[in-house]
């Protein structure tokens, strides 16, 4: 059973546009929600993370929006660039050891 | 980048053979993890370690064993490899599990079992 559900599976965005990736979870005990970015042949790298006591966190062009009541969180990439083309994973944990990952979103930004 | 080295980076082997993957870290982090990554499944935890000789199972541990005899090394062993274990394997490390510390990943080992 997938603990964290991620959508869409793939996403194509024009350069300068906004990329939005969504994740949903069921376990209300989760208290840490990171997003990872992965390029081909590389391991996932932490992009940005949020705790459920805030509704939004912004770092540069990347923003996490968190809706605790709906048990959903999303990644927004503003002014998307071709260099943002990668696979993005959301994740959740409540123990710090067992991270549950979404199935990934392949983002392509067209010049 | 976190100092994590996985070896080998690529391996092709036959069904029924034993396989050992190595993860080496230079960060002196206490926690180490092994994941597998498969299309449609994301990353799934196989085993993790919370100290030398201290390990525990993750959600997909069947068919895998691990050992950690030194802080810097975490080994993943497939005792008798099966084709279903063809995957990309990632090692991750974490300084702590308190305060929600992130996990940092190596660049993976691509394992093909024929």
Interface residues (C-beta under 8 A of the other chain):
Chain A: X4 X6 X31 X32 X34 X36 X41 X42 X43 X44 X45 X46 X49 X51 X89 X91 X93 X95 X96 X97 X98 X99 X101 X102 X103 X104
Chain B: X4 X31 X33 X40 X41 X42 X43 X44 X45 X48 X50 X56 X58 X59 X90 X92 X94 X96 X97 X98 X100 X101 X102 X103 X104 X105 X106 X107 X108
